[in-house]
Amino acid sequence: MTTADTSLAPRIALVGATGAVGGTLLDILEDHGSPYRALHLIASVRSAGREIRAGGLDRPVRDLAGFDFRRADVAFFFAGAEVSRRWAPLAAAAGTLVVDGSSAFRLTEDVPLVVPGINGALLDRRPAVGLVALPGAGATALARVLAPIVRRWTVRKVVVSTYQPASEAGHAGVEELQEGTRIRLQDPEAPLPAEVFSPPLAFDVQSGTWAGAEPGRAAGGTWAGPPEDGFTEQERGLLEETRRVLGLPGLDLTATCVRVPVAHGQCAAVWVDCALAVDRGALIAALRSAPGVTVHDGAGHATLTPAMPTPATLDDPDRVHVSRIRLSPAGPNGPTGFWLWLVADNLRSGAALGAFQVLGELAARGTL
Ligand SMILES: NC(=O)c1ccc[n+]([C@@H]2O[C@H](COP(=O)([O-])OP(=O)(O)OC[C@H]3O[C@@H](n4cnc5c(N)ncnc54)[C@H](OP(=O)(O)O)[C@@H]3O)[C@@H](O)[C@H]2O)c1
């Protein structure tokens, strides 16, 4: 139960309450019994008047354009970069602390980019601009896994290949994948819907920017690299956001992002090369001690067993799951490079949980 009458509990506004991440954040607030004095559910005019059950009440969804942010202490924005660019500064100017899940401010200098458990200390003071940004789901998972490694073994290079689900494009992405899959199974020649993913994603694997992508949706901010270097906005975002969260702007990191026909759950194959020799036991211990990371390394860890997480079998969606830790053959001073495989819930540990944890950090520090 959630509506506590303590005067210290915050008044919350959730922009994007009808969306994939917004709905997940409502689940998390419910799961944790988080107290709030008010909960305002906000979306576009398309959803205004709908009701969503939250905290034991059927609550109306309000149109963003008509909402007075002076009624909220904190506002979560999960409604796309364009909405955040336009409305988040207005909410902040009204005195509301904005926690923005879009790509709009992830690389903005005076907006802290926070993953609680790694750099939550950035919230020791209320940000002057009234905005806190959250990284994308890929950078959140990667930063969680690299944080216990980068300084201890002096990382020289990280190479990442991601396998990303349709739900990173929200409800519409999942619906289009399901519809395309259904149509293709019935008729191999029938045209498939391609409004979100173009070409269609059903039964396919795609690397590169798909034509249907919402501008500014995949990642944003300022990319330090050349404009025509062939990296997608998503790949650029993954690299720059991970460096920023780790506080290592010079980290040699490169990535290929791939969209796969999976509804929920992101995966990544990560190659890490270090300056110092890596001991496998010490590496596993370091990863196990990292907040939000679970290591799967039982007997026969090269074999996929029902106990090993996949997007379809992920049983703890609040953690980043690491498996398949493989050290490369030893050099003269011992092995310095290793592979690992990570699986994480993009909606929960990759987005909504971070927002919830930021709220907890702010409350604990009295900086809300
Ligand atoms: N999906 C992920 O894995 C993920 C991970 C990390 C971050 N994010 C970020 O989270 C945000 C939301 O993603 P999502 O996957 O939840 O998308 P979604 O399922 O498409 O939901 C979008 C939400 O934004 C609202 N919205 C759209 N246009 C609006 C407008 N003009 N004014 C007010 N509300 C508007 C929608 O309301 P209506 O129902 O009224 O259209 C809906 O509630 C994006 O910025 C995304 O980059 C997503």
PDBQT file of the ligand as one rigid body, heavy atoms in Angstrom, charges set to zero:
ROOT
HETATM    1  N1  LIG A 401      11.745   0.846 -23.032  1.00  0.00    +0.000 N 
HETATM    2  C1  LIG A 401      12.961   0.771 -22.487  1.00  0.00    +0.000 C 
HETATM    3  O1  LIG A 401      13.590  -0.295 -22.411  1.00  0.00    +0.000 OA
HETATM    4  C2  LIG A 401      13.583   2.038 -21.941  1.00  0.00    +0.000 A 
HETATM    5  C3  LIG A 401      14.764   1.921 -21.176  1.00  0.00    +0.000 A 
HETATM    6  C4  LIG A 401      15.363   3.087 -20.681  1.00  0.00    +0.000 A 
HETATM    7  C5  LIG A 401      14.773   4.319 -20.949  1.00  0.00    +0.000 A 
HETATM    8  N2  LIG A 401      13.635   4.378 -21.708  1.00  0.00    +0.000 N 
HETATM    9  C6  LIG A 401      13.063   5.700 -21.984  1.00  0.00    +0.000 C 
HETATM   10  O2  LIG A 401      11.801   5.778 -21.352  1.00  0.00    +0.000 OA
HETATM   11  C7  LIG A 401      10.913   6.589 -22.132  1.00  0.00    +0.000 C 
HETATM   12  C8  LIG A 401       9.597   5.857 -22.340  1.00  0.00    +0.000 C 
HETATM   13  O3  LIG A 401       9.843   4.652 -22.992  1.00  0.00    +0.000 OA
HETATM   14  P1  LIG A 401       8.718   3.511 -23.067  1.00  0.00    +0.000 P 
HETATM   15  O4  LIG A 401       9.437   2.314 -23.573  1.00  0.00    +0.000 OA
HETATM   16  O5  LIG A 401       7.949   3.418 -21.820  1.00  0.00    +0.000 OA
HETATM   17  O6  LIG A 401       7.781   4.077 -24.254  1.00  0.00    +0.000 OA
HETATM   18  P2  LIG A 401       6.214   3.855 -24.525  1.00  0.00    +0.000 P 
HETATM   19  O7  LIG A 401       5.770   2.510 -24.079  1.00  0.00    +0.000 OA
HETATM   20  O8  LIG A 401       6.054   4.204 -25.968  1.00  0.00    +0.000 OA
HETATM   21  O9  LIG A 401       5.509   4.958 -23.624  1.00  0.00    +0.000 OA
HETATM   22  C9  LIG A 401       5.612   6.333 -23.946  1.00  0.00    +0.000 C 
HETATM   23  C10 LIG A 401       4.876   7.129 -22.893  1.00  0.00    +0.000 C 
HETATM   24  O10 LIG A 401       5.087   8.504 -23.179  1.00  0.00    +0.000 OA
HETATM   25  C11 LIG A 401       3.817   9.148 -23.283  1.00  0.00    +0.000 C 
HETATM   26  N3  LIG A 401       3.881  10.220 -24.268  1.00  0.00    +0.000 N 
HETATM   27  C12 LIG A 401       4.224  10.144 -25.565  1.00  0.00    +0.000 A 
HETATM   28  N4  LIG A 401       4.119  11.356 -26.146  1.00  0.00    +0.000 NA
HETATM   29  C13 LIG A 401       3.694  12.207 -25.198  1.00  0.00    +0.000 A 
HETATM   30  C14 LIG A 401       3.396  13.594 -25.173  1.00  0.00    +0.000 A 
HETATM   31  N5  LIG A 401       3.509  14.361 -26.266  1.00  0.00    +0.000 N 
HETATM   32  N6  LIG A 401       2.978  14.147 -24.007  1.00  0.00    +0.000 NA
HETATM   33  C15 LIG A 401       2.850  13.392 -22.888  1.00  0.00    +0.000 A 
HETATM   34  N7  LIG A 401       3.113  12.075 -22.852  1.00  0.00    +0.000 NA
HETATM   35  C16 LIG A 401       3.542  11.491 -23.999  1.00  0.00    +0.000 A 
HETATM   36  C17 LIG A 401       2.886   8.051 -23.757  1.00  0.00    +0.000 C 
HETATM   37  O11 LIG A 401       1.557   8.451 -23.470  1.00  0.00    +0.000 OA
HETATM   38  P3  LIG A 401       0.321   7.995 -24.400  1.00  0.00    +0.000 P 
HETATM   39  O12 LIG A 401      -0.058   6.622 -23.928  1.00  0.00    +0.000 OA
HETATM   40  O13 LIG A 401      -0.713   9.019 -24.098  1.00  0.00    +0.000 OA
HETATM   41  O14 LIG A 401       0.804   8.017 -25.821  1.00  0.00    +0.000 OA
HETATM   42  C18 LIG A 401       3.376   6.897 -22.901  1.00  0.00    +0.000 C 
HETATM   43  O15 LIG A 401       2.878   7.015 -21.591  1.00  0.00    +0.000 OA
HETATM   44  C19 LIG A 401      11.678   6.949 -23.413  1.00  0.00    +0.000 C 
HETATM   45  O16 LIG A 401      12.237   8.233 -23.253  1.00  0.00    +0.000 OA
HETATM   46  C20 LIG A 401      12.781   5.920 -23.459  1.00  0.00    +0.000 C 
HETATM   47  O17 LIG A 401      13.934   6.380 -24.129  1.00  0.00    +0.000 OA
HETATM   48  C21 LIG A 401      13.031   3.276 -22.194  1.00  0.00    +0.000 A 
ENDROOT
TORSDOF 0
